[in-house]
Amino acid sequence: MIVTLEQTKAWLRVESSDEDVLIAGLIAAAEDIVSGILRFPLSEFEDVPETVRQAIYYAVSVMYEQRESLDIVALMESLRGMLFAYRKAAW
């Protein structure tokens, strides 16, 4: 896990534990999405760049806030823009 539940809850400004399961699932999904965009596993980073961490937080926050009406195309476009510098040409 690149970001922790506690770090992500601080990013989201969530103080209760009522949605911990939801947020943990969103973290896992965000990390999978970011890995797919980068075209390599996040575990390949020796030191995860801050831009990659921020992309994960951003993805979680968008999925959390828009869980009823998520615009996945817009999310993916934003993430591709954020992560372009780290993206490999192919898997």
NUKE-633467 format. One line per field, with one value per residue: x negated, y negated, z of N, C-alpha, C in turn; residue number from 1; residue in three letters; chain. Coordinates in pm, whole numbers, plus 50000, padded with zeros to 5 digits. Layout:
<nodes>
n_u: (X ...)
n_v: (Y ...)
n_w: (Z ...)
ca_u: (X ...)
ca_v: (Y ...)
ca_w: (Z ...)
c_u: (X ...)
c_v: (Y ...)
c_w: (Z ...)
seq: (NUM ...)
type: (ala ...)
mol: (A ...)
</nodes>
This chain:
<nodes>
n_u: (49915 49933 50023 50155 50448 50497 50354 50493 50752 50701 50638 50889 51030 51177 51296 51420 51455 51642 51655 51432 51390 51495 51324 51074 51111 51136 50880 50731 50843 50773 50492 50458 50562 50382 50144 50208 50224 49961 49837 49684 49609 49667 49492 49244 49119 48847 48841 49138 49258 49375 49574 49702 49811 49988 50156 50284 50419 50583 50738 50873 51016 51185 51334 51454 51602 51765 51913 52173 52213 51988 51755 51573 51418 51328 51182 50980 50851 50747 50573 50395 50275 50147 49964 49807 49527 49405 49490 49459 49379 49499 49642)
n_v: (50118 49789 49546 49482 49578 49396 49168 49109 49064 48830 48663 48659 48540 48687 48794 48992 49350 49474 49511 49656 49907 49863 49652 49779 49968 49795 49687 49913 49956 49713 49730 49949 49842 49628 49774 49912 49699 49609 49828 50018 50203 50045 50120 50125 49883 49740 49519 49370 49126 48798 48696 48924 49025 48813 48838 49077 49005 48807 48959 49127 48934 48823 49050 49103 48868 48854 49087 49160 49070 49104 48976 49145 49122 48856 48863 49050 48912 48690 48820 48945 48716 48617 48821 48861 48817 49031 49257 49569 49680 49918 50220)
n_w: (50000 49905 50010 50335 50523 50729 50644 50412 50507 50649 50432 50308 50507 50691 50994 51148 51195 51049 50771 50700 50573 50318 50231 50241 50040 49822 49818 49742 49487 49362 49365 49196 48958 48913 48885 48650 48467 48477 48378 48510 48809 49124 49318 49204 49236 49407 49577 49617 49403 49493 49329 49236 49473 49529 49310 49372 49611 49498 49317 49498 49642 49444 49368 49614 49671 49445 49438 49376 49120 48941 48714 48529 48299 48298 48536 48469 48258 48397 48575 48394 48289 48519 48571 48350 48312 48439 48315 48149 47814 47738 47882)
ca_u: (50000 49851 50076 50225 50585 50492 50311 50601 50860 50659 50654 51033 51084 51274 51249 51480 51415 51763 51636 51297 51391 51513 51203 50968 51139 51105 50733 50688 50884 50691 50358 50467 50580 50255 50051 50247 50186 49814 49798 49594 49655 49615 49384 49116 49056 48769 48904 49256 49262 49489 49679 49776 49892 50095 50251 50364 50512 50681 50831 50959 51109 51287 51424 51528 51698 51858 51948 52306 52216 51847 51717 51446 51340 51262 51082 50867 50779 50672 50464 50296 50201 50061 49866 49744 49381 49360 49554 49379 49439 49580 49622)
ca_v: (50000 49668 49452 49553 49538 49276 49055 49080 49002 48692 48594 48642 48475 48778 48820 49113 49477 49530 49544 49710 50016 49798 49578 49877 50022 49691 49679 50027 49929 49602 49780 50031 49752 49558 49873 49935 49583 49607 49950 50101 50210 49940 50177 50105 49759 49744 49410 49329 48981 48730 48683 49051 49025 48716 48896 49176 48928 48743 49062 49167 48825 48813 49166 49088 48758 48874 49230 49178 49030 49092 48957 49217 49070 48734 48905 49112 48806 48614 48904 48958 48591 48608 48929 48876 48819 49158 49366 49647 49689 50040 50310)
ca_w: (50000 49891 50109 50442 50552 50813 50560 50318 50583 50675 50304 50287 50626 50753 51129 51207 51134 50988 50629 50682 50475 50187 50195 50214 49907 49725 49809 49660 49349 49311 49340 49075 48844 48892 48831 48511 48388 48470 48308 48589 48949 49210 49398 49135 49283 49530 49651 49540 49384 49555 49228 49234 49596 49512 49214 49446 49695 49410 49268 49610 49676 49339 49381 49739 49659 49333 49435 49318 48979 48903 48573 48522 48186 48346 48634 48398 48186 48496 48625 48287 48286 48638 48577 48219 48320 48495 48242 48055 47681 47732 47997)
c_u: (49911 49894 50154 50368 50585 50453 50425 50719 50825 50676 50802 51101 51200 51219 51304 51429 51531 51741 51497 51292 51405 51385 51088 50988 51107 50955 50682 50722 50798 50549 50355 50480 50450 50151 50081 50207 50034 49758 49685 49644 49590 49500 49247 49046 48972 48824 49019 49255 49388 49604 49764 49864 50012 50200 50341 50465 50621 50784 50926 51061 51219 51385 51510 51638 51804 51908 52084 52308 52073 51831 51578 51358 51263 51154 50958 50785 50694 50551 50356 50211 50104 49943 49784 49592 49325 49407 49456 49452 49531 49554 49499)
c_v: (49875 49561 49531 49501 49407 49153 49012 49016 48858 48608 48562 48562 48556 48816 48949 49237 49544 49578 49601 49818 49959 49730 49672 49939 49922 49673 49791 50004 49819 49648 49869 49944 49680 49653 49901 49820 49578 49722 50026 50100 50100 49990 50161 49976 49788 49640 49360 49176 48920 48715 48810 49062 48931 48767 48999 49105 48864 48844 49106 49058 48810 48929 49157 48983 48783 49019 49257 49150 49007 49077 49017 49166 48946 48768 48961 49007 48725 48693 48923 48831 48578 48704 48945 48892 48953 49279 49436 49658 49810 50123 50392)
c_w: (50000 49990 50213 50454 50631 50732 50467 50389 50619 50550 50280 50397 50686 50890 51189 51135 51061 50845 50600 50575 50334 50143 50165 50076 49798 49709 49719 49513 49287 49279 49216 48950 48811 48834 48685 48420 48370 48388 48378 48734 49033 49297 49332 49176 49406 49627 49565 49527 49445 49456 49223 49358 49581 49413 49282 49536 49611 49362 49379 49638 49572 49351 49506 49725 49552 49327 49376 49167 48926 48753 48556 48408 48229 48448 48565 48322 48282 48545 48519 48276 48402 48630 48449 48228 48369 48415 48148 47922 47669 47858 47978)
seq: (1 2 3 4 5 6 7 8 9 10 11 12 13 14 15 16 17 18 19 20 21 22 23 24 25 26 27 28 29 30 31 32 33 34 35 36 37 38 39 40 41 42 43 44 45 46 47 48 49 50 51 52 53 54 55 56 57 58 59 60 61 62 63 64 65 66 67 68 69 70 71 72 73 74 75 76 77 78 79 80 81 82 83 84 85 86 87 88 89 90 91)
type: (met ile val thr leu glu gln thr lys ala trp leu arg val glu ser ser asp glu asp val leu ile ala gly leu ile ala ala ala glu asp ile val ser gly ile leu arg phe pro leu ser glu phe glu asp val pro glu thr val arg gln ala ile tyr tyr ala val ser val met tyr glu gln arg glu ser leu asp ile val ala leu met glu ser leu arg gly met leu phe ala tyr arg lys ala ala trp)
mol: (A A A A A A A A A A A A A A A A A A A A A A A A A A A A A A A A A A A A A A A A A A A A A A A A A A A A A A A A A A A A A A A A A A A A A A A A A A A A A A A A A A A A A A A A A A A)
</nodes>
